[in-house]
């Protein structure tokens, strides 16, 4: 497969910026089979975007891997999450990009189809790499049909399901116990109403962004698994009408993005928030007593590829991807050895405790994560979590913006919801048609 010219052209605008990134192309084309360190090790260039505690943890794992053997040397380079994908495409096109990169499964499929990434089914089929210990649902998210053949195209890196985090003092003050954990989306909204104190606290800090997961859990979703627009439906309309009434009732602040919602929860302004595992450390740092429970299912009719319905549990799905410039060069073996090392039981315990991401390895137990019990608790949600916008070749920015506009207007305006759905669905059909035309 060759990288599509249309994709390369779309990335050309970022070339000037990417040329200035530190460490890029310092020893000629990173994809060169002859790239060696001064002491003769095969040099492997890694790109990632982790800059806080997770970054320090990853850095230590990489250093330990480099010390553990004398054949390979991984050069881990920090890149901005906002541009890592676009810059990577441009660099790989010229053979001067990373050999292994961390990015999400949402755009990984398109880059696997067009040849920017090379799939790694052979990694999974070789018992020496111990992939039998990987969580099946995490692997399913990066299993695609490429040229008519089912391929596994990435390796788990940082897969983080969401959960409902709650302020335990506010929860207890409202007379609630663990027996009151909501089991449905409607029960969650009712719980938020119980936790609301007008003029003092909100029941939940719920952004009016990122509702693709909720539209699947409570309606017909944004598009079907075969890429057909499914926004404009009675089920989605009923869900949006319910949510408009909820916000009008004053149970959540309007106009928040994820950052503002987290700030509301961490400041004690709101009693609940739907967030990934990193909220544990953030709430602790803000001296908010907290706990979590699973995001309850809805009554949606959307069917995920595995047959699941109703899940409102989203995820941040970051994976290791091998770029096409690696081919069958000696770097490939080194990358495979690193991915095995990274996902081993011991290193996954180290990763989870240091980064707050749940482990990818099924051998890791709750006892292994005793120092961070809430990370062990949220890990139970992994099997029932899904990437919100996935299964498409591209266009994620446009699709996400369309869904965000729909939810924003639902919450902040009084425009007829049927009209909002019709407008959004037409835009979505256009984007999906455009992607299909690139076959």
Buried (B, 14 or more C-beta within 10 A) or exposed (E): EEBBEEBBEBBEEBBEEBEEBEBBBEBEBBBBEEBBBEEEBBBBBBBBBBEEBBBEBBBBBBEEBBEEEEEBBBBBBBBEBEBBBBBBBBBBBEBBBBBBBBBBBBBBBBBBBBBBBBBBBEBBEEEEBBBEBBBEBBBEBBBBEBEEEEBBBBBBBBBBBBBBBBBEEBBEEBEBEEEEBBEBBBEBBBBBEBBBEEEEBBBBBBBBBBBBBBBBBBBBBBBBEEBEBBBBBEBBBBBBEEBBEBBEBBBBBEEBEBEEBBBBBBEBBBBBBBBBBBBBBBBEEBEBEBBBBBBBBBBBBBBBEEEBBBBBBBBBBBBBBBBBBBEEBBBBEBBBBBBBBBBBBEBBBBBBBBBBBBBBBBEBEEEBBEEBEBBBBBBEBBBBBBBBBBBBBBBBEBBBEBBBBBBBBBBEEEEEBEEBBEBBBEBBBBBBEEBEEBE
